[in-house]
Amino acid sequence: MPTVRKRRTIKTPSRKVTRKTANKHKRKVNVIGNKIIRENWDKKATLRQNYARLGLLQSLNGVTGGIEVKNEEELMENEQKSLEELAESLTAEQGIIQRDDAGNIINVIVGKVKSKEELAEIMERDHEPVKAKTDVVRALEAQAANVLKVERYQSDGELVWAAKLVEKYGDDYEKMFWDRKLNPNQQTAKQLKKRIAALLA
């Protein structure tokens, strides 16, 4: 005698899992965000395939598998360039160990002692912008460049609050921080300095 489950599947054969029924439950990516991406989206391709075709990164963490690496010479050149840039930014306590495929140490790069000025110079250095590889990326960059910045207008209450703090304490932001009546949200001295400068500007 068949079990209850088997009897149920005999009664309703549509519940049997086949390729046709299984595919119905697959979630399709519905792009509702950016208009440029939505117009260039291929619904038959996977998310990873679409991102690769549009010239976008699917993940910032890099590829973990499932993708064939092409043009190894170009990858090695880029790796060497990035290694040289990284070596410049190392401090005295840091270092890079290069290994070959067998795991043997090839090279050890040790950071040099740098002054604050040298470190600031490295941080402020202009890096070459990466050229857009596809028309979609160029369109997205143009769209991002044309975004209008909306100015935040301060309310009258905020202006009165800032004026009271300045009138009572002047430039002493530490004392403003400890005032629980005028600073009920307990904003830090740095936050108060930034906000008051913006409000009084």
Backbone torsions as a table, in degrees:
resi	resn	phi	psi	omega
1	MET	NA	132.9	-177.2
2	PRO	-71.0	152.6	178.5
3	THR	-75.1	171.7	-178.8
4	VAL	-62.2	-40.5	-178.4
5	ARG	-65.3	-43.3	179.7
6	LYS	-66.2	-39.1	178.8
7	ARG	-62.2	-38.7	-179.8
8	ARG	-65.5	-42.3	179.4
9	THR	-68.6	-30.8	176.6
10	ILE	-67.8	-40.9	179.8
11	LYS	-66.6	-44.5	-176.6
12	THR	-119.7	87.3	-178.7
13	PRO	-68.3	-16.3	179.3
14	SER	-67.0	-17.8	-179.5
15	ARG	-80.7	-8.8	179.4
16	LYS	-67.1	139.1	-178.3
17	VAL	-83.2	111.6	174.2
18	THR	-122.0	175.0	178.6
19	ARG	-60.7	-38.1	-178.6
20	LYS	-64.8	-46.1	-178.5
21	THR	-73.8	-33.7	-179.3
22	ALA	-66.8	-37.1	-179.7
23	ASN	-68.4	-23.8	179.1
24	LYS	-64.2	-29.9	-176.0
25	HIS	-86.4	-6.4	178.6
26	LYS	-68.9	132.6	-179.1
27	ARG	-81.9	124.7	177.2
28	LYS	-91.1	142.5	179.6
29	VAL	-75.4	120.3	178.8
30	ASN	-107.3	107.1	-175.7
31	VAL	-81.7	113.5	-178.9
32	ILE	-118.6	1.2	-175.7
33	GLY	-85.1	-104.2	-173.3
34	ASN	-71.8	137.1	-176.7
35	LYS	-67.6	-39.4	-178.3
36	ILE	-63.8	-44.9	179.6
37	ILE	-67.6	-40.4	-179.3
38	ARG	-61.1	-40.4	-178.8
39	GLU	-70.4	-30.6	-177.3
40	ASN	-98.6	6.9	-176.6
41	TRP	-79.2	132.9	176.5
42	ASP	-100.8	112.8	-174.7
43	LYS	-71.4	-19.2	-179.9
44	LYS	-83.1	-20.2	-180.0
45	ALA	-89.6	161.2	178.6
46	THR	-78.3	170.8	179.7
47	LEU	-61.3	-44.8	-179.2
48	ARG	-63.7	-41.3	179.3
49	GLN	-65.2	-41.0	178.3
50	ASN	-63.2	-46.5	-179.7
51	TYR	-61.9	-41.7	179.8
52	ALA	-64.8	-41.0	-179.3
53	ARG	-68.0	-37.8	-179.4
54	LEU	-78.6	-13.4	-179.9
55	GLY	86.1	27.2	-179.5
56	LEU	-111.5	159.0	176.7
57	LEU	-92.0	131.4	177.5
58	GLN	-77.9	-36.4	-179.0
59	SER	-139.6	138.0	178.3
60	LEU	-76.2	-14.3	-177.1
61	ASN	-83.3	-1.9	179.2
62	GLY	89.4	178.2	-175.7
63	VAL	-83.3	130.8	178.5
64	THR	-101.3	-13.2	179.3
65	GLY	156.2	167.9	177.2
66	GLY	86.8	-0.1	179.9
67	ILE	-127.3	131.8	-179.9
68	GLU	-76.5	131.0	179.1
69	VAL	-83.8	126.6	-179.3
70	LYS	-116.3	157.7	177.7
71	ASN	54.0	70.1	-176.1
72	GLU	-65.7	-32.7	179.7
73	GLU	-61.8	-44.5	179.2
74	GLU	-64.1	-39.8	178.5
75	LEU	-63.5	-40.0	179.8
76	MET	-65.5	-41.1	179.0
77	GLU	-62.5	-47.3	179.6
78	ASN	-62.2	-38.4	179.0
79	GLU	-65.2	-39.8	179.6
80	GLN	-65.2	-43.2	179.0
81	LYS	-62.0	-46.8	-178.5
82	SER	-66.1	-31.1	178.5
83	LEU	-67.2	-40.0	178.2
84	GLU	-65.7	-41.9	178.0
85	GLU	-64.7	-39.2	179.9
86	LEU	-67.2	-38.7	179.8
87	ALA	-62.5	-34.3	178.4
88	GLU	-66.7	-33.4	-175.9
89	SER	-85.9	-3.8	-179.3
90	LEU	-70.1	143.3	174.0
91	THR	-93.9	-179.5	-175.3
92	ALA	-64.9	-28.3	-177.7
93	GLU	-86.5	-6.6	-174.4
94	GLN	-108.0	159.6	178.5
95	GLY	-160.8	165.8	178.4
96	ILE	-125.3	131.9	176.7
97	ILE	-109.5	121.2	177.0
98	GLN	-97.2	133.7	179.1
99	ARG	-124.8	155.3	174.8
100	ASP	-88.7	-174.5	-177.0
101	ASP	-62.9	-30.5	-179.2
102	ALA	-80.3	-10.9	179.7
103	GLY	97.9	3.3	178.9
104	ASN	-78.2	145.0	-178.7
105	ILE	-75.4	124.5	178.2
106	ILE	-96.7	-45.7	-172.4
107	ASN	-149.0	146.0	175.7
108	VAL	-124.8	120.2	178.7
109	ILE	-106.6	120.3	-178.8
110	VAL	-108.7	136.6	179.8
111	GLY	-71.9	153.3	-179.9
112	LYS	-100.5	159.0	177.1
113	VAL	-70.9	124.3	-178.0
114	LYS	-119.8	144.5	176.2
115	SER	-79.3	168.2	179.9
116	LYS	-62.3	-35.2	-179.5
117	GLU	-65.2	-41.6	180.0
118	GLU	-65.3	-42.2	178.6
119	LEU	-64.4	-41.0	178.5
120	ALA	-64.4	-37.8	178.9
121	GLU	-63.9	-41.4	178.8
122	ILE	-63.6	-41.6	-178.4
123	MET	-68.8	-34.9	-176.8
124	GLU	-86.7	-6.6	-177.3
125	ARG	-61.8	137.0	179.0
126	ASP	-77.4	125.3	177.4
127	HIS	-96.2	146.4	-179.8
128	GLU	-66.3	129.1	178.3
129	PRO	-69.2	143.5	179.4
130	VAL	-75.7	130.2	-179.2
131	LYS	-71.8	139.3	179.2
132	ALA	-69.4	130.8	-176.7
133	LYS	-88.3	-25.1	-176.9
134	THR	-126.4	163.5	178.1
135	ASP	-65.7	-32.6	-179.6
136	VAL	-64.3	-44.3	179.7
137	VAL	-65.3	-40.1	177.5
138	ARG	-62.2	-41.4	178.7
139	ALA	-65.6	-39.5	178.5
140	LEU	-66.1	-39.6	178.3
141	GLU	-65.4	-40.1	178.2
142	ALA	-65.0	-39.4	178.6
143	GLN	-64.8	-42.4	-179.6
144	ALA	-66.7	-33.2	-179.6
145	ALA	-71.5	-26.5	-176.5
146	ASN	-94.8	9.9	-179.8
147	VAL	-71.5	128.9	179.6
148	LEU	-81.9	130.9	177.3
149	LYS	-82.6	125.1	179.6
150	VAL	-89.7	123.3	179.6
151	GLU	-75.3	137.7	178.8
152	ARG	-90.2	122.0	179.9
153	TYR	-94.0	134.3	-179.2
154	GLN	-81.4	142.1	177.5
155	SER	-78.4	164.6	179.0
156	ASP	-63.8	-36.0	179.5
157	GLY	-62.2	-40.2	178.5
158	GLU	-66.0	-40.4	179.2
159	LEU	-64.5	-40.7	178.1
160	VAL	-64.4	-43.2	179.7
161	TRP	-60.5	-44.5	179.6
162	ALA	-66.3	-41.2	-179.9
163	ALA	-62.9	-40.5	178.6
164	LYS	-63.1	-43.4	180.0
165	LEU	-64.0	-43.9	-179.2
166	VAL	-68.0	-38.9	179.6
167	GLU	-63.7	-38.9	-176.3
168	LYS	-80.4	-41.2	-172.2
169	TYR	-116.8	-9.8	-178.9
170	GLY	68.4	-119.3	-179.5
171	ASP	-101.6	7.5	-177.8
172	ASP	-84.9	91.2	-176.2
173	TYR	-76.2	-22.2	176.7
174	GLU	-65.8	-43.2	178.6
175	LYS	-68.0	-35.4	176.6
176	MET	-61.4	-39.6	-178.7
177	PHE	-60.5	-38.8	-176.1
178	TRP	-82.4	-10.7	179.5
179	ASP	-76.7	108.9	-175.7
180	ARG	-79.8	-22.2	180.0
181	LYS	-78.4	-49.1	-179.1
182	LEU	-82.4	-21.2	179.2
183	ASN	-122.4	67.2	-175.1
184	PRO	-68.0	-24.8	179.6
185	ASN	-84.1	0.4	178.4
186	GLN	52.1	50.8	174.8
187	GLN	-72.1	143.7	-176.9
188	THR	-70.7	168.4	-179.4
189	ALA	-60.3	-40.7	179.6
190	LYS	-65.7	-42.7	179.2
191	GLN	-63.0	-42.7	179.5
192	LEU	-63.4	-43.4	179.9
193	LYS	-59.8	-44.8	-179.2
194	LYS	-65.2	-45.0	-177.8
195	ARG	-68.5	-42.1	-178.2
196	ILE	-67.1	-39.3	177.9
197	ALA	-61.9	-40.1	179.7
198	ALA	-69.5	-39.6	-177.2
199	LEU	-70.6	-38.4	-177.2
200	LEU	-83.8	-12.6	-177.2
201	ALA	-64.0	NA	NA
